[in-house]
Amino acid sequence: MSTEPESREEAIKRLTESASAMEARNARQLSHEAAGQAAAGQAWRILADLFGGVFVGLALGFIVDRFAGTGPWGLIGGVLLGFAVSVFMAWRTAQRLMAQAKASGVEPKSVPFDDDEED
């Protein structure tokens, strides 16, 4: 019961198909990792928008208080104004990211609700 040896062309064809299948698996895995990293980068950008607006408002309020001598009112107004601007900037960034996702044809997957409370 000896098996007939493969011809050279058949062996090359089989190896090429194996290599193509392995490349496809690796490319799919890398694209998932890249998508995860891109999502984390977008989340950090929105977080930076939120904190940046508050800190800029805080700094401007401090400067107004320092030069105008208005006491804590410049600081309070600056923080409130910075918070409002930071929420607007974060909303605008989120809208732009959603528009980019729709344009690329990526459909978000639904995540099932997971109740972490265990008795």
N, C-alpha and C positions, 0 to 999 in steps of 0.2 A: 504494500500500500504506500507507494511513494507518491508524493504530490509533485505535480509538474512545476518546475521553477518558473517564476514570473519573468517575462521579458523585461528588458531595461526600460522600455517606454511605459509599460504598465506599472512598474515600480515607481518611476518618476511621477506618473499621474497620481498614484495613490499617496505618495509623500506630499505632493502639491496640495491635494485636497485636505490632508491632515493639517498642513501648515495654514491653509486658508481658514479652516475651522477654528484653529487655535487663535489666530489673529482676530477673528470675529469675536470670540469669547473675551479676549483681553481688551479689545476696543470697547465692547459693551461695558465691561467692568470699569475701565478708565473713565468712560463718559458719565457713569453714575457718581464716581468720586468727584469728577470735575463739577458736576451739577450740585453736589453737596457743598463743595467749597465755594461755589458761586453764590449759593443761597446764604451761607454763613457770612460772606462778604457783604451781601446786600443787607443783612440784618445788622451788621456792625455799622454800615453807613447810616441806616435809619437811627440807630442808637446815638451815633455821633451828631446827627442833626438835632436830636432832642437835647442832649447835654450841651452842645455848642451854643444853641440859642439861649438857654438859661444862663450860661456863663457870660456870654456877651452882654445880655441884659443886666446881669449883676455888675459887670464892670462899668457899663454906661451909667447905671444908677449911682454907683460909688463916685464916679467922676462928677456927675451933676451935684451930688451932695457935697463934695469937696469944694467945688468952685462956687456954687450958688448958696451954700450954707442952709440947705433945706432940711437938714436932719435926716431921719430915716425914710422920708417920703420918696426921695429920688431912688433909693435902693429898693424900696417896696415896689414902686412903679416900674423900675427897670426889670426886676425879676418877673413881674406879671407880664410885662410886654415881651420879655425874652421867652417866657413860657408859651405865650400865644404864637409868637413867630416860629418857635421850634416845632410846635404841633403842626402848624401850617406847612413847614418845610418837610417834615416827616410824611405828612399826608401826600404832598406833591411827589416826593420820591417814591412812595408806595404806588401811586397812580402811574408814574412813568415806568416802573418795573413791571406792573401788570400789563401795560400796553405793549412793552417789549415781549413779554411772555406770550401774549395773544398773537402778536405779529409773527413770532417764530413757530407758532402752531403747537406749542406745548400745552397739553391739557392737564390741569392739576388733578391729582388723584384725591379721592375722598379718604379721610382718615377716620376710622371708627372711634366712637367715644369709648374711653377706657376709664372706668371708675376705679381709682387707686385705693379707695378706702376699703380696708380689710378689717373685719371684726375678729 
